Structure formats: structure tokens, C-alpha cells
């Protein structure tokens, strides 16, 4: 995840907050946003990014990190499904 060479801060008032991003930057942002919204800590996200930046050779470590998080997300989904089932049951009773 290297910084884009064309990224710049404009001094023009109209475009002062404009940045130019590469498609890869946007893909990384999307991945990190999904990982964070699914409960992955920033520390683990940083660890994942650092491993990815190192390039080939650590795929097994990245895979293990993602598999651990996948298991945590699946546990969260089951807990939410149980909660939804209870709520639906209560709604049926109150109809």
C-alpha cells in the first residue's frame, strides 16, 4: 500500500481538500473499512497492512489473521441471529 505519487494538497481555496487517489488506495480503504466495521481492532488492521506491505512470503500469517477474524465475525452473526429470533418471537406474541 504505497502512497500515490500524484497525491497533493492544493492551495486553491476551491480545491483545498482535494486529493488524488489511485484505485489501489480506494480498494485498501474499502477493505480496512469493512474489517473495522466488523469489529477488527485497529492494531490488528495495522498488523495486516504491515504484513501486506512486506509483500510475498507471509501469506500464511495474513491468512491466519483473516481466519481468526472470520471466526469472530461468524460468532457475532450467530449471536445477532439468536437476538433477532427472540425479537421476532416477542413481536409474534404481541400481535
GROMACS elastic network, one bead per residue, 0.5 to 0.9 nm:
[ bonds ]
;  ai    aj funct       b0    kb
    1     4     6  0.89713   500
    1    24     6  0.75319   500
    1    25     6  0.69923   500
    1    28     6  0.74750   500
    1    49     6  0.76636   500
    1    50     6  0.89019   500
    1    52     6  0.76504   500
    1    53     6  0.59373   500
    2     5     6  0.87892   500
    2    25     6  0.82033   500
    2    53     6  0.79590   500
    3     6     6  0.86812   500
    3     7     6  0.76657   500
    3    21     6  0.86517   500
    3    22     6  0.86796   500
    3    25     6  0.79216   500
    4     7     6  0.55069   500
    4    20     6  0.78912   500
    4    21     6  0.64685   500
    4    22     6  0.62708   500
    4    25     6  0.79228   500
    5     8     6  0.83269   500
    6    19     6  0.85498   500
    6    20     6  0.63417   500
    6    21     6  0.76557   500
    6    22     6  0.85451   500
    7    18     6  0.89642   500
    7    19     6  0.56158   500
    7    21     6  0.63451   500
    7    22     6  0.86546   500
    8    18     6  0.77971   500
    8    19     6  0.57916   500
    8    20     6  0.68558   500
    9    12     6  0.89411   500
    9    15     6  0.85164   500
    9    16     6  0.65307   500
    9    17     6  0.68988   500
    9    18     6  0.66427   500
    9    19     6  0.63890   500
   10    13     6  0.79246   500
   10    14     6  0.88150   500
   10    15     6  0.61154   500
   10    17     6  0.71011   500
   10    18     6  0.67121   500
   10    19     6  0.80099   500
   11    14     6  0.86061   500
   11    15     6  0.74513   500
   11    16     6  0.55353   500
   11    17     6  0.88990   500
   12    15     6  0.54447   500
   12    16     6  0.53522   500
   13    16     6  0.50107   500
   13    17     6  0.83934   500
   14    17     6  0.82317   500
   14    18     6  0.88026   500
   15    18     6  0.51709   500
   15    19     6  0.86736   500
   16    19     6  0.86723   500
   21    24     6  0.80868   500
   21    25     6  0.60895   500
   21    26     6  0.70237   500
   22    25     6  0.52671   500
   22    26     6  0.67448   500
   22    27     6  0.89086   500
   23    26     6  0.51788   500
   23    27     6  0.62941   500
   23    28     6  0.87633   500
   24    28     6  0.62126   500
   24    29     6  0.85696   500
   25    28     6  0.51690   500
   25    29     6  0.61816   500
   25    30     6  0.86779   500
   26    30     6  0.61646   500
   26    31     6  0.86276   500
   27    30     6  0.51043   500
   27    31     6  0.62274   500
   27    32     6  0.86374   500
   28    31     6  0.50648   500
   28    32     6  0.60408   500
   28    33     6  0.83844   500
   28    49     6  0.89019   500
   29    32     6  0.51955   500
   29    33     6  0.59604   500
   29    34     6  0.85700   500
   30    33     6  0.51183   500
   30    34     6  0.62200   500
   30    35     6  0.86422   500
   31    34     6  0.52354   500
   31    35     6  0.61949   500
   31    36     6  0.86221   500
   32    35     6  0.50337   500
   32    36     6  0.60340   500
   32    37     6  0.84682   500
   32    45     6  0.68776   500
   32    49     6  0.88065   500
   33    36     6  0.51580   500
   33    37     6  0.60156   500
   33    38     6  0.84906   500
   34    37     6  0.51203   500
   34    38     6  0.60829   500
   34    39     6  0.87726   500
   34    40     6  0.88326   500
   35    38     6  0.52148   500
   35    39     6  0.66322   500
   35    40     6  0.54474   500
   35    41     6  0.82875   500
   35    45     6  0.72868   500
   35    69     6  0.85966   500
   36    39     6  0.52523   500
   36    41     6  0.64923   500
   36    42     6  0.70543   500
   36    45     6  0.75961   500
   37    40     6  0.72729   500
   38    69     6  0.87024   500
   38    73     6  0.66384   500
   38    76     6  0.89520   500
   39    69     6  0.84632   500
   39    72     6  0.85204   500
   39    73     6  0.77003   500
   40    43     6  0.82802   500
   40    44     6  0.65445   500
   40    45     6  0.67110   500
   40    69     6  0.69217   500
   40    72     6  0.89748   500
   41    44     6  0.53426   500
   41    45     6  0.62956   500
   41    46     6  0.86506   500
   42    46     6  0.60196   500
   42    47     6  0.84779   500
   43    46     6  0.51354   500
   43    47     6  0.62258   500
   43    48     6  0.87230   500
   44    48     6  0.61427   500
   44    49     6  0.85706   500
   44    65     6  0.80783   500
   45    48     6  0.50498   500
   45    49     6  0.61722   500
   45    50     6  0.85556   500
   46    49     6  0.50465   500
   46    50     6  0.60359   500
   46    51     6  0.85424   500
   47    50     6  0.51321   500
   47    51     6  0.62097   500
   47    52     6  0.86462   500
   47    62     6  0.88830   500
   47    65     6  0.89215   500
   48    51     6  0.51643   500
   48    52     6  0.62250   500
   48    53     6  0.86448   500
   48    61     6  0.87133   500
   48    62     6  0.62854   500
   48    65     6  0.73604   500
   48    66     6  0.84753   500
   49    52     6  0.50246   500
   49    53     6  0.60855   500
   49    54     6  0.86564   500
   50    53     6  0.50232   500
   50    54     6  0.63299   500
   51    54     6  0.52006   500
   51    55     6  0.69771   500
   51    56     6  0.89193   500
   51    58     6  0.66804   500
   51    59     6  0.82019   500
   51    61     6  0.78621   500
   51    62     6  0.67677   500
   52    55     6  0.54047   500
   52    56     6  0.78529   500
   52    58     6  0.79483   500
   52    59     6  0.82012   500
   52    62     6  0.76132   500
   53    56     6  0.88965   500
   54    57     6  0.81622   500
   54    58     6  0.78496   500
   55    58     6  0.72888   500
   55    59     6  0.84720   500
   56    59     6  0.66010   500
   57    60     6  0.79203   500
   58    61     6  0.53755   500
   58    62     6  0.65048   500
   58    63     6  0.86994   500
   59    62     6  0.50760   500
   59    63     6  0.59909   500
   59    64     6  0.85559   500
   60    63     6  0.50223   500
   60    64     6  0.61449   500
   60    65     6  0.86033   500
   61    64     6  0.51477   500
   61    65     6  0.62004   500
   61    66     6  0.86770   500
   62    65     6  0.50947   500
   62    66     6  0.62275   500
   62    67     6  0.85544   500
   63    66     6  0.51497   500
   63    67     6  0.60156   500
   63    68     6  0.86008   500
   64    68     6  0.61326   500
   64    69     6  0.86066   500
   65    68     6  0.53228   500
   65    69     6  0.64331   500
   65    70     6  0.86478   500
   66    69     6  0.50998   500
   66    70     6  0.59582   500
   66    71     6  0.86443   500
   67    71     6  0.62373   500
   67    72     6  0.86684   500
   68    71     6  0.52648   500
   68    72     6  0.64576   500
   68    73     6  0.88273   500
   69    73     6  0.61632   500
   69    74     6  0.85640   500
   70    73     6  0.50974   500
   70    74     6  0.61627   500
   70    75     6  0.86349   500
   71    74     6  0.50890   500
   71    75     6  0.62525   500
   71    76     6  0.87032   500
   72    75     6  0.50835   500
   72    76     6  0.62840   500
   72    77     6  0.86914   500
   73    77     6  0.61433   500
   73    78     6  0.86608   500
   74    77     6  0.50072   500
   74    78     6  0.62504   500
   74    79     6  0.86584   500
   75    78     6  0.51838   500
   75    79     6  0.62680   500
   75    80     6  0.86410   500
   76    79     6  0.51112   500
   76    80     6  0.61200   500
   76    81     6  0.85121   500
   77    80     6  0.50552   500
   77    81     6  0.60010   500
   77    82     6  0.85616   500
   78    82     6  0.61832   500
   78    83     6  0.86269   500
   79    82     6  0.51213   500
   79    83     6  0.62896   500
   79    84     6  0.86610   500
   80    84     6  0.60860   500
   80    85     6  0.85376   500
   81    85     6  0.60870   500
   81    86     6  0.86730   500
   82    85     6  0.50813   500
   82    86     6  0.63826   500
   82    87     6  0.87204   500
   83    86     6  0.52086   500
   83    87     6  0.62506   500
   83    88     6  0.86628   500
   84    87     6  0.50138   500
   84    88     6  0.60727   500
   84    89     6  0.84977   500
   85    88     6  0.51569   500
   85    89     6  0.61560   500
   85    90     6  0.86960   500
   86    89     6  0.50475   500
   86    90     6  0.62383   500
   86    91     6  0.86398   500
   87    90     6  0.51174   500
   87    91     6  0.61786   500
   87    92     6  0.86652   500
   88    91     6  0.50089   500
   88    92     6  0.62196   500
   88    93     6  0.87052   500
   89    92     6  0.51619   500
   89    93     6  0.63977   500
   89    94     6  0.88465   500
   90    93     6  0.50736   500
   90    94     6  0.62788   500
   90    95     6  0.87975   500
   91    94     6  0.51643   500
   91    95     6  0.62873   500
   92    95     6  0.54070   500
